[in-house]
Amino acid sequence: MSGTIGNARHSGELIALLSGRTPPRNLHSHVLWQLGEAIVSGRYPETSILPADNELLTEFGVSRTVLREVLKTLAAKGLIEARARIGTRVLPRGRWNLFDGDVLAWHFEQGPDVQFLRSLAEVRIGIEIEAAALAAERRTDAQALALHGWADKMGEASTAESFARHDLEFHRAVAEASGNPFMASISSLVELALTAAFTISSPVEDDHAKALTVAAHRRIASAIAERLPEEARTAMKVVIEEGFERAARREAGRLIERAGEV
């Protein structure tokens, strides 16, 4: 595998790959992905009315029961609402649940977007630095040891996939060590953010960048092990910011290359 992760069909499969889940492959998930992506991409704009059920049934070739369940799922994610005598309306973007893993993946499926990645990094900073500080106050000896273990595995990783998986496990371990169940509930956000960053650019492709990234994670682990909340906050913020900057630099370079080819 190359320095970036690109063997899966779309970002939903990448997230499943990194998090160790098996991506669903039934009719419901297939139609949900296609319709959800169509809404997020703007094919069905905000406040517009979706095609009638009969049109959607013809387009996707599924039963009315499957379509009904897909629409219920999209409504639960805040993307649509059914209105009597009007039809199914696409809700304004501000109503969408951006913490939902599918909604996040549909955004990223439109192609790397630096502003979107920046927004993800800002939210992660707001949440994960506090998780690190709480972990420094509440961690068990076993949890402290596990954090160092995941950092070591990152250092031993030779592929972008394995490095990203160990990175994700490290951040999950921090959330668990915080002792706050709400921290673990943002796992889909962290999964998507890491998937996005590693799809664009992984530090594995650069020995120096890899060494810096591993060292930064070890600083988090050490601060938590030594029960130093402020140091843990600072170290976590550095890791998130550096990950965003690496991805942003790579994407900016790609845009320049494309412009030169025109």
Residue pairs with C-beta under 8 A, 6 or more apart in sequence:
1 7
1 159
1 160
1 161
2 160
2 205
3 160
3 201
3 202
3 204
3 205
3 206
4 160
4 198
4 199
4 200
4 201
4 202
4 205
5 14
5 17
5 18
5 160
5 161
5 164
5 195
5 198
5 199
5 202
6 199
8 14
8 16
8 17
10 33
10 105
10 109
11 105
11 108
11 109
11 192
11 195
11 196
11 199
12 23
12 33
12 102
12 105
12 109
13 23
14 195
14 199
15 21
15 101
15 105
15 188
15 191
15 192
15 195
16 22
16 23
17 161
18 161
18 164
18 165
18 168
18 191
18 194
18 195
18 198
19 165
19 168
19 187
19 191
20 165
23 29
27 62
27 66
28 66
28 69
28 70
28 73
31 60
31 62
31 66
31 67
31 70
32 70
32 73
32 74
32 102
33 102
33 106
34 60
35 56
35 60
35 70
35 74
36 74
36 77
36 79
36 102
36 103
36 106
37 106
37 109
38 44
39 74
39 79
39 80
39 90
39 106
40 79
40 103
40 106
40 107
40 109
40 110
41 106
41 109
41 110
44 50
44 90
45 90
46 90
46 91
46 92
46 93
47 89
47 90
47 91
47 92
48 89
48 90
49 86
49 87
49 88
49 89
49 90
50 56
50 80
50 87
50 88
50 89
50 90
51 59
52 87
53 64
53 67
56 67
57 63
57 64
57 67
60 67
71 80
71 82
71 88
74 80
75 81
75 82
77 96
77 97
77 100
77 102
77 103
78 91
78 95
78 96
78 97
78 100
78 103
79 90
79 91
79 95
79 96
79 103
80 88
80 89
80 90
80 91
81 88
81 89
81 91
82 88
82 89
83 89
96 103
97 103
98 104
98 107
99 186
99 188
99 189
100 188
101 188
101 189
101 191
101 192
104 120
104 188
104 189
104 192
105 192
105 195
107 113
107 116
108 116
108 192
108 195
108 196
112 196
112 199
112 200
112 247
112 251
114 247
114 248
114 251
114 252
116 196
117 193
117 196
117 197
117 244
117 247
117 248
117 251
118 244
118 248
120 189
120 192
120 193
120 196
120 244
121 193
121 240
121 241
121 243
121 244
123 189
124 189
124 190
124 193
124 240
125 236
125 237
125 240
125 241
127 183
127 186
127 189
128 171
128 174
128 175
128 183
128 190
128 236
128 240
129 232
129 233
129 236
129 237
129 240
130 178
130 183
130 233
131 174
131 175
131 178
131 180
131 183
131 236
132 174
132 178
132 220
132 223
132 224
132 229
132 232
132 233
132 235
132 236
133 229
133 230
133 232
133 233
134 177
134 178
134 179
134 180
134 183
134 229
135 143
135 174
135 175
135 177
135 178
135 179
135 224
135 232
136 223
136 224
136 226
136 227
136 228
136 229
136 231
136 232
137 227
137 229
138 177
138 178
138 179
139 147
139 177
139 224
139 225
139 227
140 177
143 173
143 176
143 177
143 224
144 177
144 221
144 224
144 225
146 173
147 170
147 173
147 174
147 177
147 220
147 221
147 224
147 225
148 218
148 221
148 222
148 225
150 166
150 167
150 169
150 170
150 173
150 217
150 221
151 170
151 214
151 217
151 218
151 220
151 221
153 162
153 166
153 169
154 163
154 166
154 167
154 170
154 213
154 214
154 217
155 210
155 211
155 214
157 163
157 166
157 204
158 204
159 204
160 198
160 202
160 204
160 205
163 198
163 202
163 203
163 204
163 210
164 194
164 195
164 198
164 202
167 194
167 198
167 217
168 190
168 191
168 194
170 217
170 220
170 221
171 190
171 194
172 184
172 187
172 190
174 220
174 224
174 236
175 183
175 184
175 186
175 187
175 190
176 184
177 224
193 243
194 243
196 247
197 243
197 244
197 246
197 247
200 247
200 250
200 251
201 246
201 247
201 249
201 250
201 251
203 209
203 210
203 212
203 213
203 246
204 210
209 246
212 242
213 239
213 242
213 243
216 235
216 238
216 239
216 242
217 239
219 231
219 235
219 238
220 232
220 235
220 236
220 239
223 229
223 231
223 232
223 234
223 235
224 232
